[in-house]
Amino acid sequence: MGKVSVRFFARYAELAGCSWSAVNVKTPATVADVIARVREVFPGTKDLPPQPLAALNERQVKLDAQVRDGDEVALLPPLAGG
Amino acid sequence: MMHLTRDPLDIKDLLAEVQGPERGGTCVFLGTVRTDDDVTAIDYSAYEPMASAEIERILAEAETQWPTARVMLQHRLGEIPVGEPSIAIAAAAPHREEAFAACRYVIEEVKKRLPIWKKELHADGSPTWVESP
């Protein structure tokens, strides 16, 4: 098992009810596995899109990116900077 | 210079970062909170460490592509009233072509890549998340 930090921002933080948490996942795991676990732990996140934007350790990644124990996964609503 | 700030943006400070005697063309882009559908302000939030790192990467890419240019940007966070800028970009280069091109590159990449979100605040107090830039 690995412990992964999860961060939620903007509308996703409202859905999750928090901006930071951690989930346990069976490793090896991908970002998609972490998101699947998040949907189980935080019922409000069932309204997340099927394939949300995600970052792993502060870099945007595809959902098949490999996650290790201690990593940080961030779920990013559609970007709206500027 | 910090790339993310909660204070009003100061264009003079930004210009001081890029201007120099060998750079004869300077281009400034300001993105300003506008009044759409009774919006009175926009509350900006960010994944701050990632946004700072991504800004560094974007500026480095611009200076690699236009090696004679110097480019700097600041993005303001928190509640910003209509009429005040949320982002300021300054690019200076020996000639205007590189200054315009570098400035344009940076704002377009910002729109695609920065983990920053907007919550519009309306006159009646209701908020709306902006999910398409």
Backbone of each chain as ProteinMPNN parsed JSONL, in Angstrom:
{"seq_chain_A": "MGKVSVRFFARYAELAGCSWSAVNVKTPATVADVIARVREVFPGTKDLPPQPLAALNERQVKLDAQVRDGDEVALLPPLAGG", "coords_chain_A": {"N_chain_A": [[0.844, -1.195, 0.0], [0.359, 2.312, -0.615], [0.672, 5.709, 0.483], [-0.931, 8.562, -0.586], [-0.896, 12.017, -1.081], [-3.644, 14.184, -1.616], [-4.871, 16.894, -3.421], [-7.37, 19.384, -3.702], [-8.928, 21.844, -5.717], [-10.55, 25.066, -6.089], [-13.733, 24.749, -7.551], [-13.72, 22.008, -7.262], [-12.754, 21.609, -4.703], [-14.899, 22.457, -3.255], [-16.738, 20.451, -3.935], [-15.473, 18.189, -2.845], [-15.346, 18.905, -0.213], [-13.135, 19.589, 1.157], [-9.732, 20.821, 0.984], [-7.447, 19.46, 1.032], [-6.204, 16.166, 1.445], [-5.479, 12.709, 2.213], [-5.038, 9.567, 0.648], [-5.077, 5.979, 0.764], [-3.586, 3.748, -1.455], [-3.326, 0.767, -3.409], [-0.177, -0.138, -4.38], [1.758, -1.067, -7.349], [0.37, 1.979, -8.667], [-1.764, 4.147, -10.606], [-2.437, 7.599, -11.544], [-5.111, 7.609, -12.261], [-6.06, 5.465, -10.719], [-5.808, 6.566, -8.179], [-7.681, 8.613, -8.367], [-9.996, 7.108, -8.651], [-10.115, 5.971, -6.11], [-10.442, 8.29, -4.618], [-13.022, 8.997, -5.398], [-14.464, 7.072, -4.034], [-13.934, 7.695, -1.357], [-14.64, 10.368, -0.957], [-17.714, 11.328, -1.238], [-18.905, 13.535, -2.513], [-17.335, 13.986, -4.711], [-18.251, 12.511, -6.782], [-19.374, 13.933, -8.765], [-17.278, 14.887, -10.246], [-15.668, 15.327, -13.452], [-15.42, 12.531, -15.81], [-12.759, 12.199, -16.619], [-10.775, 14.046, -15.14], [-8.559, 16.954, -15.261], [-5.226, 16.53, -14.097], [-2.505, 16.831, -11.765], [0.752, 15.664, -10.972], [2.888, 15.744, -8.357], [3.177, 18.527, -8.777], [3.266, 18.862, -11.538], [1.535, 18.857, -14.614], [-0.087, 15.9, -15.66], [-0.813, 12.887, -17.587], [-3.556, 10.599, -17.052], [-2.631, 8.039, -16.788], [-0.218, 8.109, -15.532], [2.378, 6.936, -13.365], [2.126, 6.443, -9.848], [3.76, 6.965, -6.758], [4.443, 5.936, -3.339], [3.937, 8.584, -1.064], [3.717, 10.551, -2.96], [2.173, 13.537, -4.462], [-0.992, 14.154, -5.598], [-2.897, 16.297, -7.586], [-6.106, 17.531, -8.245], [-7.42, 19.23, -10.906], [-9.597, 21.755, -11.735], [-11.02, 22.965, -14.893], [-8.613, 25.083, -16.385], [-8.174, 28.565, -15.704], [-6.594, 30.847, -15.801], [-5.121, 34.195, -15.963]], "CA_chain_A": [[0.0, 0.0, 0.0], [1.066, 3.584, -0.595], [-0.164, 6.835, 0.916], [-0.783, 9.635, -1.576], [-1.595, 13.266, -0.751], [-4.547, 14.619, -2.683], [-5.277, 18.295, -3.264], [-8.533, 19.802, -4.497], [-8.933, 23.305, -5.891], [-11.697, 25.794, -6.638], [-15.019, 24.05, -7.416], [-13.501, 20.623, -6.821], [-12.617, 21.632, -3.243], [-16.275, 22.537, -2.728], [-17.341, 19.118, -4.091], [-14.837, 17.24, -1.921], [-15.548, 19.366, 1.159], [-11.823, 19.888, 1.759], [-8.762, 21.157, -0.062], [-6.295, 18.556, 1.13], [-6.405, 14.931, 2.189], [-4.569, 11.651, 1.769], [-5.717, 8.275, 0.47], [-4.208, 4.815, 0.612], [-3.839, 2.98, -2.687], [-2.455, -0.393, -3.582], [0.834, 0.182, -5.405], [1.833, 0.129, -8.192], [-0.92, 2.606, -8.973], [-1.715, 5.293, -11.514], [-3.261, 8.733, -11.121], [-6.513, 7.188, -12.412], [-6.399, 4.638, -9.542], [-5.97, 7.484, -7.043], [-8.963, 9.315, -8.55], [-11.057, 6.128, -8.35], [-10.164, 5.866, -4.641], [-11.008, 9.563, -4.155], [-14.484, 8.956, -5.604], [-15.044, 6.237, -2.967], [-13.744, 8.291, -0.022], [-15.32, 11.672, -0.897], [-18.908, 11.127, -2.076], [-19.194, 14.727, -3.324], [-16.526, 14.029, -5.933], [-18.868, 11.715, -7.868], [-19.705, 14.871, -9.849], [-16.096, 15.237, -11.044], [-15.749, 14.74, -14.796], [-14.835, 11.187, -15.861], [-11.3, 12.282, -16.753], [-10.388, 15.42, -14.795], [-7.137, 17.321, -15.356], [-4.537, 16.176, -12.86], [-1.064, 17.083, -11.676], [1.475, 14.776, -10.072], [4.055, 16.481, -7.835], [3.198, 19.895, -9.34], [3.349, 18.901, -13.005], [0.349, 18.25, -15.213], [0.229, 14.577, -16.216], [-1.94, 12.079, -18.049], [-4.094, 9.815, -15.932], [-1.942, 6.745, -16.642], [1.092, 8.311, -14.886], [2.599, 6.077, -12.194], [2.151, 7.144, -8.563], [4.524, 6.252, -5.721], [4.161, 6.294, -1.943], [4.419, 9.919, -0.714], [3.466, 11.522, -4.035], [1.03, 14.441, -4.322], [-1.85, 14.245, -6.793], [-3.815, 17.441, -7.499], [-7.189, 17.501, -9.235], [-7.47, 20.612, -11.372], [-10.721, 22.167, -12.584], [-10.545, 23.615, -16.128], [-7.744, 26.207, -16.015], [-8.791, 29.851, -16.051], [-5.687, 31.936, -15.401], [-4.997, 35.358, -16.826]], "C_chain_A": [[0.881, 1.247, 0.0], [0.113, 4.673, -0.153], [0.122, 8.019, -0.004], [-1.549, 10.86, -1.085], [-2.476, 13.655, -1.928], [-4.96, 16.058, -2.398], [-6.416, 18.606, -4.22], [-8.519, 21.327, -4.577], [-10.281, 23.789, -6.399], [-12.982, 24.967, -6.461], [-14.837, 22.625, -6.919], [-13.32, 20.551, -5.296], [-13.999, 21.735, -2.592], [-16.957, 21.172, -2.824], [-16.794, 18.148, -3.039], [-15.106, 17.609, -0.464], [-14.236, 19.63, 1.877], [-10.865, 20.242, 0.629], [-7.553, 20.237, -0.027], [-6.715, 17.31, 1.884], [-5.346, 13.927, 1.748], [-5.388, 10.384, 1.623], [-4.66, 7.176, 0.378], [-4.58, 4.096, -0.666], [-2.862, 1.81, -2.731], [-1.461, -0.051, -4.685], [1.307, -1.102, -6.081], [0.448, 0.653, -8.565], [-0.694, 3.738, -9.956], [-2.54, 6.429, -10.92], [-4.739, 8.356, -11.219], [-6.953, 6.329, -11.224], [-6.641, 5.528, -8.318], [-7.333, 8.188, -7.152], [-10.134, 8.365, -8.241], [-11.226, 5.986, -6.837], [-10.796, 7.127, -4.041], [-12.529, 9.538, -4.294], [-15.169, 8.107, -4.533], [-15.042, 6.978, -1.634], [-14.531, 9.597, 0.136], [-16.544, 11.621, -1.805], [-19.211, 12.323, -2.977], [-18.449, 14.73, -4.649], [-17.094, 13.132, -7.032], [-19.242, 12.63, -9.044], [-18.463, 15.384, -10.59], [-16.271, 14.675, -12.45], [-15.071, 13.364, -14.826], [-13.309, 11.218, -15.923], [-10.831, 13.701, -16.432], [-8.906, 15.676, -15.108], [-6.479, 16.984, -14.027], [-3.069, 16.566, -12.949], [-0.477, 16.08, -10.692], [2.744, 15.516, -9.662], [4.281, 17.78, -8.601], [3.473, 19.965, -10.826], [2.118, 18.227, -13.571], [0.735, 16.938, -15.886], [-1.033, 13.947, -16.808], [-2.344, 11.131, -16.921], [-3.422, 8.454, -15.786], [-0.551, 6.903, -16.012], [1.195, 7.478, -13.609], [2.741, 6.92, -10.929], [2.926, 6.299, -7.556], [4.102, 6.731, -4.335], [4.741, 7.688, -1.663], [4.192, 10.969, -1.784], [2.268, 12.424, -3.709], [0.284, 14.504, -5.653], [-2.793, 15.431, -6.588], [-4.858, 17.312, -8.602], [-7.528, 18.936, -9.609], [-8.737, 20.865, -12.191], [-10.171, 22.81, -13.869], [-9.808, 24.919, -15.791], [-8.33, 27.526, -16.508], [-7.911, 31.023, -15.634], [-5.743, 33.098, -16.371], [-5.964, 36.442, -16.461]], "O_chain_A": [[1.989, 1.246, 0.535], [-1.095, 4.588, -0.376], [1.272, 8.424, -0.177], [-2.718, 10.755, -0.714], [-2.102, 13.479, -3.088], [-5.349, 16.397, -1.28], [-6.436, 18.166, -5.37], [-8.144, 22.007, -3.622], [-11.039, 23.056, -7.034], [-13.288, 24.532, -5.351], [-15.707, 22.092, -6.23], [-13.686, 19.556, -4.671], [-14.238, 21.176, -1.521], [-17.674, 20.774, -1.906], [-17.544, 17.389, -2.426], [-15.098, 16.746, 0.414], [-14.229, 19.871, 3.085], [-11.154, 19.993, -0.542], [-6.735, 20.236, -0.947], [-7.484, 17.381, 2.843], [-4.429, 14.265, 0.999], [-6.326, 10.153, 2.387], [-3.52, 7.409, -0.025], [-5.759, 3.86, -0.931], [-1.76, 1.853, -2.184], [-1.86, 0.289, -5.8], [1.267, -2.156, -5.446], [-0.502, -0.107, -8.752], [0.424, 4.227, -10.117], [-3.248, 6.25, -9.929], [-5.533, 8.738, -10.359], [-8.09, 6.445, -10.767], [-7.552, 5.283, -7.527], [-8.044, 8.338, -6.158], [-11.132, 8.77, -7.646], [-12.348, 5.892, -6.34], [-11.576, 7.054, -3.091], [-13.243, 10.006, -3.407], [-16.311, 8.377, -4.16], [-16.007, 6.909, -0.873], [-15.029, 9.901, 1.221], [-16.431, 11.847, -3.009], [-19.719, 12.148, -4.084], [-18.866, 15.389, -5.601], [-16.49, 13.001, -8.096], [-19.405, 12.166, -10.172], [-18.587, 16.232, -11.474], [-16.944, 13.66, -12.632], [-14.242, 13.064, -13.967], [-12.645, 10.358, -15.344], [-10.523, 14.473, -17.34], [-8.109, 14.743, -15.207], [-7.085, 17.131, -12.966], [-2.476, 16.626, -14.026], [-1.117, 15.697, -9.713], [3.569, 15.871, -10.503], [5.396, 18.099, -9.014], [3.872, 21.013, -11.332], [1.694, 17.174, -13.095], [1.743, 16.86, -16.589], [-2.152, 14.4, -16.568], [-1.59, 10.894, -15.977], [-3.614, 7.778, -14.775], [0.215, 5.94, -15.963], [0.223, 7.336, -12.867], [3.387, 7.968, -10.934], [2.773, 5.079, -7.504], [3.488, 7.787, -4.184], [5.9, 7.951, -1.983], [4.442, 12.152, -1.554], [1.469, 12.131, -2.82], [0.85, 14.857, -6.688], [-3.417, 15.553, -5.534], [-4.527, 17.021, -9.751], [-7.876, 19.751, -8.755], [-8.925, 20.244, -13.237], [-8.992, 23.16, -13.929], [-10.301, 25.746, -15.023], [-8.909, 27.594, -17.593], [-8.403, 32.055, -15.176], [-6.327, 33.006, -17.451], [-5.983, 37.494, -17.1]]}, "seq_chain_B": "MMHLTRDPLDIKDLLAEVQGPERGGTCVFLGTVRTDDDVTAIDYSAYEPMASAEIERILAEAETQWPTARVMLQHRLGEIPVGEPSIAIAAAAPHREEAFAACRYVIEEVKKRLPIWKKELHADGSPTWVESP", "coords_chain_B": {"N_chain_B": [[11.657, 38.996, -8.351], [8.421, 38.248, -7.13], [6.206, 35.96, -8.623], [3.546, 35.559, -8.077], [1.103, 37.405, -6.408], [-0.7, 39.106, -3.805], [-1.16, 41.706, -3.809], [-2.022, 44.894, -5.392], [-1.032, 45.133, -8.838], [2.123, 46.397, -9.914], [3.155, 48.209, -12.473], [5.432, 49.651, -13.02], [7.446, 48.42, -11.492], [7.52, 46.004, -12.792], [8.369, 46.72, -15.367], [10.919, 47.597, -14.727], [12.217, 45.227, -14.389], [12.687, 44.234, -16.931], [13.539, 46.155, -18.763], [16.278, 47.771, -20.51], [19.296, 49.427, -21.661], [19.995, 48.326, -24.121], [17.699, 47.303, -25.126], [15.264, 48.227, -27.149], [12.576, 48.045, -27.67], [9.541, 47.705, -25.998], [6.925, 45.769, -24.73], [3.792, 45.648, -23.208], [1.388, 43.645, -21.648], [-1.794, 43.727, -20.241], [-4.14, 42.014, -18.328], [-7.394, 42.558, -17.463], [-9.931, 42.77, -14.972], [-13.177, 42.488, -16.089], [-16.431, 43.965, -16.565], [-18.871, 41.854, -16.77], [-22.134, 40.707, -17.119], [-23.172, 41.824, -14.588], [-20.941, 41.417, -12.914], [-18.906, 42.144, -10.152], [-16.444, 41.747, -9.107], [-13.589, 39.52, -9.282], [-12.622, 36.548, -7.748], [-9.557, 35.2, -7.442], [-7.893, 32.09, -7.344], [-5.188, 29.756, -6.715], [-3.086, 26.923, -7.468], [-0.505, 27.233, -5.852], [2.402, 26.585, -5.646], [2.749, 25.054, -7.987], [1.837, 26.814, -9.956], [3.731, 28.895, -9.77], [6.051, 27.508, -10.529], [5.353, 26.774, -13.114], [5.101, 29.251, -14.347], [7.777, 30.081, -14.262], [8.823, 28.199, -16.038], [7.493, 28.871, -18.43], [8.433, 31.49, -18.886], [11.143, 30.955, -19.217], [11.061, 29.409, -21.531], [10.19, 31.341, -23.375], [12.37, 33.072, -23.36], [14.273, 31.424, -24.379], [13.35, 30.994, -26.925], [13.293, 33.598, -27.975], [16.072, 34.905, -27.742], [17.173, 37.441, -27.272], [15.346, 38.771, -25.841], [13.83, 39.98, -22.792], [11.626, 38.845, -20.354], [8.901, 39.237, -18.13], [6.479, 38.354, -15.633], [3.575, 38.981, -13.619], [1.024, 37.65, -11.618], [-1.961, 38.434, -10.085], [-3.618, 37.409, -7.079], [-6.55, 36.477, -5.138], [-9.326, 38.637, -4.189], [-10.275, 40.68, -6.809], [-11.243, 43.795, -7.877], [-13.539, 44.924, -10.486], [-12.022, 46.436, -13.29], [-9.442, 46.509, -12.366], [-6.114, 45.213, -12.942], [-5.464, 41.695, -13.341], [-3.396, 40.276, -14.317], [-0.107, 40.97, -15.434], [2.177, 41.392, -18.013], [5.422, 41.945, -19.144], [7.55, 42.514, -21.87], [10.702, 42.996, -23.193], [12.898, 43.881, -25.831], [15.572, 44.096, -28.293], [14.268, 44.946, -30.642], [10.882, 45.659, -31.803], [9.491, 43.442, -32.853], [10.372, 41.032, -31.625], [9.704, 41.632, -29.004], [6.874, 41.909, -29.017], [6.241, 39.31, -29.919], [7.275, 37.615, -27.915], [5.813, 38.441, -25.702], [3.211, 37.819, -26.49], [3.438, 35.036, -26.735], [3.817, 34.313, -24.054], [1.368, 35.098, -22.743], [-0.464, 33.459, -24.089], [0.409, 30.875, -23.396], [0.117, 31.002, -20.638], [-2.678, 31.048, -20.439], [-3.237, 28.46, -21.247], [-1.89, 26.812, -19.438], [-1.577, 27.598, -16.68], [-2.321, 26.739, -13.329], [-4.766, 28.174, -12.208], [-7.707, 29.642, -10.899], [-10.953, 31.152, -11.378], [-13.422, 32.845, -9.56], [-16.346, 34.371, -10.171], [-17.797, 37.242, -8.766], [-20.948, 38.442, -8.137], [-23.206, 41.311, -8.362], [-25.419, 40.82, -6.721], [-24.344, 39.283, -4.772], [-23.986, 36.618, -5.337], [-21.881, 33.842, -6.233], [-20.002, 32.642, -9.128], [-18.299, 29.978, -10.573], [-15.775, 30.183, -13.014], [-15.446, 28.305, -15.806], [-14.588, 28.162, -18.371], [-12.076, 29.764, -20.1]], "CA_chain_B": [[10.253, 39.413, -8.249], [7.47, 37.146, -6.941], [5.276, 35.882, -9.758], [2.172, 35.586, -7.576], [1.015, 38.417, -5.353], [-2.067, 39.499, -3.431], [-1.205, 43.173, -3.851], [-2.221, 45.454, -6.743], [0.161, 44.988, -9.676], [2.841, 47.643, -10.141], [3.751, 48.069, -13.804], [6.792, 50.224, -12.983], [8.356, 47.375, -10.99], [7.622, 44.978, -13.837], [9.212, 47.281, -16.428], [12.31, 47.671, -14.255], [12.798, 43.881, -14.509], [12.977, 43.828, -18.316], [14.096, 47.187, -19.639], [17.717, 48.007, -20.466], [19.682, 50.334, -22.753], [20.101, 47.618, -25.41], [16.373, 46.807, -25.533], [14.576, 49.431, -27.593], [11.133, 47.827, -27.812], [8.926, 47.089, -24.814], [5.505, 45.477, -24.931], [3.137, 45.3, -21.935], [0.017, 43.148, -21.74], [-2.537, 43.693, -18.977], [-5.46, 41.39, -18.32], [-8.123, 43.353, -16.471], [-11.253, 42.237, -14.628], [-14.169, 43.283, -16.819], [-17.792, 43.884, -16.052], [-19.766, 41.006, -17.567], [-23.272, 40.171, -16.349], [-23.17, 42.385, -13.22], [-19.782, 41.004, -12.106], [-18.282, 43.282, -9.46], [-15.055, 41.388, -8.797], [-13.276, 38.102, -9.474], [-11.755, 35.998, -6.72], [-8.608, 34.288, -8.091], [-7.145, 31.174, -6.472], [-4.163, 29.046, -7.494], [-2.222, 25.879, -6.898], [0.565, 28.23, -5.932], [3.751, 26.125, -6.033], [2.769, 24.629, -9.393], [1.693, 28.001, -10.806], [5.028, 29.584, -9.791], [6.995, 26.707, -11.321], [4.922, 26.814, -14.524], [5.472, 30.592, -14.842], [9.237, 30.046, -14.513], [9.065, 27.412, -17.26], [7.002, 29.628, -19.589], [9.357, 32.609, -19.137], [12.395, 30.383, -19.735], [10.803, 29.025, -22.931], [10.14, 32.567, -24.188], [13.719, 33.632, -23.497], [15.027, 30.509, -25.254], [12.868, 31.204, -28.297], [13.703, 34.96, -28.377], [17.174, 35.041, -26.764], [17.52, 38.824, -26.939], [14.225, 39.369, -25.084], [13.645, 39.737, -21.35], [10.179, 38.798, -20.129], [8.519, 39.051, -16.726], [5.023, 38.399, -15.441], [2.99, 38.852, -12.285], [-0.41, 37.356, -11.578], [-2.512, 38.775, -8.767], [-4.587, 36.456, -6.548], [-7.493, 37.056, -4.183], [-10.47, 39.329, -4.798], [-9.831, 41.827, -7.613], [-12.43, 44.503, -8.372], [-13.637, 45.29, -11.907], [-11.185, 47.575, -13.69], [-8.037, 46.357, -11.943], [-5.5, 44.087, -13.652], [-5.164, 40.431, -12.66], [-2.116, 39.787, -14.823], [0.696, 41.934, -16.198], [3.348, 40.784, -18.661], [6.254, 42.912, -19.862], [8.619, 41.912, -22.67], [11.556, 44.008, -23.828], [13.863, 43.277, -26.75], [16.168, 45.165, -29.108], [13.302, 45.443, -31.622], [9.515, 45.41, -31.372], [8.964, 42.141, -33.277], [10.636, 40.023, -30.585], [8.98, 42.008, -27.785], [5.467, 41.517, -29.209], [6.131, 37.849, -30.053], [7.523, 36.982, -26.617], [4.679, 38.793, -24.831], [2.074, 37.033, -26.969], [3.689, 33.635, -26.378], [3.633, 34.118, -22.609], [-0.048, 35.135, -22.337], [-1.164, 32.283, -24.622], [0.779, 29.702, -22.587], [-0.531, 31.204, -19.332], [-4.085, 30.644, -20.569], [-3.333, 26.998, -21.406], [-1.118, 25.988, -18.495], [-1.475, 27.971, -15.259], [-3.386, 26.231, -12.457], [-5.389, 29.323, -11.541], [-9.159, 29.575, -11.113], [-11.676, 32.409, -11.157], [-14.809, 32.832, -9.088], [-16.956, 35.687, -10.393], [-18.69, 37.695, -7.694], [-21.978, 39.28, -8.77], [-23.73, 42.416, -7.548], [-26.358, 40.307, -5.706], [-23.582, 38.495, -3.792], [-23.842, 35.212, -5.733], [-20.626, 33.534, -6.933], [-20.027, 31.669, -10.229], [-16.976, 29.528, -11.029], [-15.558, 30.321, -14.46], [-14.784, 27.062, -16.212], [-13.974, 28.269, -19.7], [-11.392, 31.039, -19.986]], "C_chain_B": [[9.367, 38.189, -8.078], [6.487, 37.139, -8.109], [3.815, 35.93, -9.33], [2.117, 36.558, -6.414], [-0.456, 38.666, -5.021], [-2.224, 41.023, -3.45], [-1.536, 43.647, -5.262], [-0.914, 45.397, -7.535], [0.782, 46.356, -9.931], [3.632, 47.522, -11.445], [5.183, 48.606, -13.828], [7.808, 49.186, -12.52], [8.6, 46.324, -12.056], [8.552, 45.46, -14.962], [10.685, 47.304, -16.012], [13.011, 46.318, -14.397], [13.261, 43.57, -15.929], [13.696, 44.886, -19.147], [15.606, 47.342, -19.458], [18.097, 48.811, -21.688], [19.757, 49.641, -24.112], [18.759, 47.127, -25.921], [15.475, 48.007, -25.862], [13.078, 49.283, -27.754], [10.594, 47.135, -26.575], [7.442, 46.95, -25.053], [4.927, 45.072, -23.582], [1.746, 44.79, -22.236], [-0.587, 43.176, -20.343], [-3.839, 42.959, -19.198], [-6.222, 42.006, -17.164], [-9.497, 42.744, -16.219], [-12.317, 43.115, -15.286], [-15.576, 43.026, -16.289], [-18.684, 43.143, -17.029], [-20.915, 40.594, -16.666], [-23.225, 40.569, -14.872], [-22.058, 41.839, -12.317], [-19.166, 42.246, -11.467], [-16.811, 43.027, -9.153], [-14.851, 39.929, -9.173], [-12.317, 37.69, -8.373], [-10.867, 34.937, -7.381], [-7.943, 33.401, -7.044], [-6.208, 30.344, -7.34], [-3.627, 27.86, -6.718], [-0.841, 26.532, -6.939], [1.944, 27.674, -6.293], [3.836, 25.707, -7.493], [2.667, 25.832, -10.322], [3.025, 28.751, -10.895], [6.018, 28.836, -10.669], [6.653, 26.793, -12.807], [5.258, 28.183, -15.131], [6.964, 30.631, -15.156], [9.528, 29.319, -15.825], [8.647, 28.203, -18.501], [7.965, 30.773, -19.928], [10.67, 32.09, -19.726], [12.216, 29.975, -21.2], [10.814, 30.255, -23.839], [11.55, 33.11, -24.413], [14.64, 32.697, -24.281], [14.653, 30.78, -26.709], [13.276, 32.576, -28.854], [14.843, 35.365, -27.437], [17.539, 36.481, -26.423], [16.434, 39.488, -26.088], [14.355, 39.073, -23.597], [12.154, 39.838, -21.091], [9.904, 38.578, -18.648], [7.001, 39.078, -16.623], [4.68, 38.327, -13.97], [1.509, 38.584, -12.435], [-0.892, 37.673, -10.175], [-3.542, 37.723, -8.367], [-5.467, 37.149, -5.511], [-8.575, 37.817, -4.934], [-9.992, 40.598, -5.515], [-11.061, 42.522, -8.193], [-12.367, 44.752, -9.88], [-12.752, 46.505, -12.179], [-9.734, 47.453, -13.278], [-7.431, 45.146, -12.625], [-5.249, 42.878, -12.753], [-3.822, 39.886, -13.118], [-1.425, 40.907, -15.599], [1.924, 41.201, -16.727], [4.109, 41.912, -19.332], [7.342, 42.15, -20.598], [9.39, 43.046, -23.327], [12.607, 43.298, -24.663], [14.489, 44.406, -27.571], [15.166, 45.771, -30.084], [11.895, 44.963, -31.27], [9.011, 44.015, -31.738], [9.147, 41.099, -32.175], [9.846, 40.346, -29.314], [7.511, 41.592, -27.887], [5.337, 39.996, -29.205], [6.297, 37.168, -28.697], [6.348, 37.232, -25.674], [3.458, 37.944, -25.203], [2.212, 35.563, -26.587], [3.346, 33.408, -24.905], [2.148, 34.142, -22.234], [-0.798, 33.915, -22.871], [-0.839, 31.027, -23.807], [0.165, 29.794, -21.185], [-1.966, 30.683, -19.382], [-4.223, 29.122, -20.622], [-2.833, 26.237, -20.182], [-1.18, 26.362, -17.02], [-2.631, 27.426, -14.441], [-3.932, 27.355, -11.573], [-6.87, 29.292, -11.897], [-9.822, 30.886, -10.707], [-13.062, 32.122, -10.604], [-15.357, 34.236, -9.274], [-17.888, 36.009, -9.233], [-19.652, 38.707, -8.3], [-22.528, 40.307, -7.786], [-24.673, 41.909, -6.452], [-25.663, 39.396, -4.69], [-23.358, 37.05, -4.212], [-22.521, 34.996, -6.474], [-20.835, 32.553, -8.089], [-18.593, 31.285, -10.561], [-16.896, 29.685, -12.538], [-14.809, 29.076, -14.913], [-14.416, 27.044, -17.68], [-13.398, 29.675, -19.81], [-11.83, 32.085, -21.009]], "O_chain_B": [[9.53, 37.199, -8.791], [5.999, 38.189, -8.528], [2.944, 36.296, -10.12], [2.98, 36.538, -5.537], [-1.337, 38.461, -5.856], [-3.292, 41.552, -3.143], [-1.357, 42.901, -6.224], [0.168, 45.588, -6.981], [0.078, 47.345, -10.136], [4.643, 46.823, -11.511], [6.038, 48.096, -14.552], [8.898, 49.082, -13.082], [9.711, 45.817, -12.216], [9.405, 44.713, -15.442], [11.578, 47.066, -16.825], [14.236, 46.255, -14.511], [14.138, 42.728, -16.116], [14.38, 44.561, -20.117], [16.142, 47.075, -18.383], [17.332, 48.885, -22.649], [19.601, 50.291, -25.146], [18.676, 46.59, -27.026], [14.994, 48.704, -24.968], [12.374, 50.274, -27.953], [11.119, 46.106, -26.15], [6.779, 47.879, -25.516], [5.508, 44.24, -22.885], [1.0, 45.417, -22.988], [0.024, 42.71, -19.382], [-4.566, 43.248, -20.149], [-5.761, 41.985, -16.023], [-10.147, 42.26, -17.145], [-12.358, 44.327, -15.072], [-15.853, 42.008, -15.656], [-19.19, 43.72, -17.991], [-20.677, 40.165, -15.536], [-23.238, 39.699, -14.002], [-22.213, 41.801, -11.096], [-18.932, 43.257, -12.13], [-16.032, 43.96, -8.964], [-15.815, 39.187, -9.36], [-11.335, 38.376, -8.092], [-11.359, 33.9, -7.825], [-7.491, 33.875, -6.002], [-6.404, 30.236, -8.551], [-3.702, 27.802, -5.491], [-0.106, 26.405, -7.919], [2.607, 28.234, -7.166], [4.836, 25.956, -8.166], [3.33, 25.873, -11.358], [3.41, 29.195, -11.977], [6.74, 29.445, -11.46], [7.542, 26.875, -13.654], [5.654, 28.266, -16.293], [7.37, 31.153, -16.195], [10.361, 29.755, -16.62], [9.359, 28.208, -19.505], [8.28, 31.004, -21.096], [11.241, 32.709, -20.624], [13.118, 30.173, -22.015], [11.373, 30.221, -24.935], [11.887, 33.552, -25.511], [15.674, 33.129, -24.791], [15.504, 30.794, -27.599], [13.568, 32.709, -30.042], [14.62, 36.076, -26.457], [18.155, 36.725, -25.386], [16.587, 40.634, -25.664], [14.914, 38.052, -23.196], [11.493, 40.776, -21.536], [10.608, 37.811, -17.99], [6.322, 39.733, -17.413], [5.386, 37.704, -13.177], [0.826, 39.195, -13.257], [-0.299, 37.23, -9.192], [-4.26, 37.202, -9.22], [-5.171, 38.257, -5.065], [-8.729, 37.672, -6.147], [-9.383, 41.475, -4.903], [-11.836, 41.903, -8.922], [-11.289, 44.787, -10.472], [-12.734, 47.467, -11.411], [-8.882, 48.194, -13.768], [-8.125, 44.158, -12.869], [-4.88, 43.007, -11.586], [-3.179, 39.124, -12.397], [-2.061, 41.679, -16.316], [2.612, 40.491, -15.994], [3.513, 42.745, -20.015], [7.978, 41.258, -20.039], [8.805, 43.94, -23.937], [13.138, 42.259, -24.271], [14.001, 45.536, -27.552], [15.201, 46.975, -30.335], [11.729, 43.99, -30.535], [8.189, 43.454, -31.014], [8.213, 40.376, -31.829], [9.375, 39.439, -28.627], [6.966, 40.995, -26.959], [4.436, 39.449, -28.569], [5.548, 36.25, -28.366], [5.939, 36.337, -24.935], [2.765, 37.42, -24.331], [1.246, 34.922, -26.172], [2.674, 32.438, -24.554], [1.705, 33.282, -21.474], [-1.675, 33.386, -22.189], [-1.723, 30.207, -23.558], [-0.253, 28.786, -20.617], [-2.412, 29.969, -18.484], [-5.193, 28.56, -20.113], [-3.3, 25.13, -19.913], [-0.867, 25.526, -16.172], [-3.793, 27.618, -14.802], [-3.613, 27.468, -10.39], [-7.251, 28.968, -13.022], [-9.345, 31.618, -9.839], [-13.784, 31.266, -11.115], [-14.903, 35.18, -8.628], [-18.661, 35.165, -8.78], [-19.234, 39.698, -8.899], [-22.352, 40.202, -6.572], [-24.729, 42.495, -5.37], [-26.326, 38.801, -3.841], [-22.63, 36.319, -3.54], [-22.09, 35.851, -7.247], [-21.743, 31.724, -8.038], [-17.758, 32.156, -10.804], [-17.842, 29.358, -13.254], [-13.69, 28.815, -14.472], [-13.973, 26.015, -18.19], [-14.114, 30.661, -19.64], [-11.316, 33.204, -21.007]]}, "name": "protein", "num_of_chains": 2, "seq": "MGKVSVRFFARYAELAGCSWSAVNVKTPATVADVIARVREVFPGTKDLPPQPLAALNERQVKLDAQVRDGDEVALLPPLAGGMMHLTRDPLDIKDLLAEVQGPERGGTCVFLGTVRTDDDVTAIDYSAYEPMASAEIERILAEAETQWPTARVMLQHRLGEIPVGEPSIAIAAAAPHREEAFAACRYVIEEVKKRLPIWKKELHADGSPTWVESP"}
